[in-house]
Amino acid sequence: MAKQRVLTGITTTGTPHLGNYVGALRPAVTASRDESVDSFYFLADYHALIKCQEPEKVRQSTLEIAATWLALGLDTDRVVFYRQSDVPEITQLTWVLTCVAAKGLMNRAHAYKAAVQANEEAGEDPDFAVTMGLFSYPVLMAADILMFNAHKVPVGRDQIQHIEMARDIAARFNHLYGETFVLPEAVIEDQVALLQGTDGRKMSKSYNNTIPLFLPEKQLKKAINKIKTNLLEPGEPKDPDDSTVFQVWAAFADDAETARMRREFENGIAWGEAKKQLFELVNSELAEARERYEALLADPAHVESVLLQGAERAREYSAPLMQKVREAVGIGPLR
Ligand code: TRP
């Protein structure tokens, strides 16, 4: 049997944060060392245009996210690491899939529904400011995944629906045109797939409550100090399960250290002390990678060359499959 393929992408908007790290980057880098799988990692820069129409920000974020993967130790000799826009077959496949994806399926996408609901609550037209990019986002994502016949897609919980849609679209294509695509499955890190942000809601670029992954040490300390807590005094027992500080702790600590902190909470650890320990824990895990990250940011030409080499390898997969897809749907040379 051919090796399992694992694929994951990160949209190039914003700066990677601890939630991305815990939910996606860290498990992905660990998985990339697994010899029994073939891994694909990419920068979803076309996805970025859905949310961000500021070219400089897209560019900067692409550099930052590429540097992040490399700094975290992604082994680019073993895994295929590329930028979505360097693989033209992905957008070609997107169109073909757009022509088999049911509009009704897209109507049910969470991101679209949330936009419509927000509009309705604001008394706007339901589709106010909704672009076709936002609406058909799951089709582009399906193309990312199906283009490499990925079996497994590690994602945060909020992305499960998109993987299901990719399966749906793949099944429909296969049904119409014959077996072409693998049906992908989502893989969720059970423990801490969704990290809370500094305000206690899910850590997300859109809530402005993130802690950037490679903040300089002093700023990391500051950011951790800003995590919202209640007003319980030192000595008063605190509920770990209701605390972002504890939740972030659990995402970085091993089981024994997590159990210890749980007891400290029950014994009334002061918020300041808990945060100090949290900073030390997070900082020790990230400090070395942060140095590599800073060096990479200072050398974009190196990052670029790594990406271009990756795209060449990616196209060894995507070009033949796209050829097969074209033939399957009746596009190609006349014979
Ligand atoms: N939509 C994903 C996110 O916002 C990023 C993404 C794009 C992705 N294409 C993908 C993730 C393909 C996994 C597979 O997090």
Boltz pocket constraint, residues with backbone or C-beta under 6 A from the ligand:
constraints:
  - pocket:
      binder: B
      contacts: [[A, 7], [A, 8], [A, 9], [A, 10], [A, 11], [A, 44], [A, 47], [A, 140], [A, 141], [A, 144], [A, 145], [A, 153], [A, 154], [A, 155], [A, 159]]
      max_distance: 6.0
